[in-house]
């Protein structure tokens, strides 16, 4: 189930999965766009060392 809306059942070709993923993602982005706040200044390393 993709975005609780689309599903692909059984053995399907890769293009079928890709088309369904792209459609679900596109619709999801229209209703729930990603929010990103860019803040300048000091940052921490990936391990959490600041």
C-alpha positions as CSV (number, residue, x, y, z in Angstrom):
1,X,0.0,0.0,0.0
2,X,1.4,3.4,-1.0
3,X,0.2,6.5,0.8
4,X,-2.8,4.4,2.1
5,X,-4.2,4.9,-1.4
6,X,-2.5,2.8,-4.0
7,X,-1.5,-0.9,-4.1
8,X,0.1,-3.2,-6.6
9,X,-0.9,-6.9,-6.2
10,X,0.9,-9.9,-7.3
11,X,4.0,-10.1,-9.5
12,X,4.1,-7.0,-11.7
13,X,6.7,-5.6,-14.0
14,X,9.0,-2.9,-12.6
15,X,7.4,-0.1,-14.7
16,X,4.1,-0.8,-13.0
17,X,5.6,-0.4,-9.5
18,X,7.5,2.7,-10.7
19,X,4.4,4.3,-12.2
20,X,2.4,3.7,-9.0
21,X,5.2,5.0,-6.8
22,X,5.6,8.2,-8.9
23,X,1.8,8.8,-8.9
24,X,1.5,8.3,-5.1
25,X,4.5,10.5,-4.4
26,X,3.3,13.3,-6.7
27,X,-0.1,13.4,-5.1
28,X,1.5,13.2,-1.6
29,X,3.8,16.2,-2.4
30,X,0.8,18.3,-3.6
31,X,-1.0,17.9,-0.3
32,X,1.9,17.5,2.1
33,X,4.9,19.5,0.8
34,X,8.2,19.0,2.6
35,X,9.1,21.9,4.8
36,X,12.7,22.8,5.2
37,X,14.0,25.7,7.3
38,X,17.5,26.7,6.5
39,X,19.4,28.2,9.5
40,X,22.8,29.6,9.3
41,X,25.3,29.1,12.1
42,X,27.3,26.3,13.8
43,X,26.2,22.7,13.2
44,X,26.8,19.3,14.7
45,X,28.5,16.4,13.0
46,X,26.6,13.3,11.9
47,X,27.6,11.5,15.2
48,X,26.1,14.3,17.2
49,X,29.4,16.0,18.2
50,X,28.8,19.8,18.4
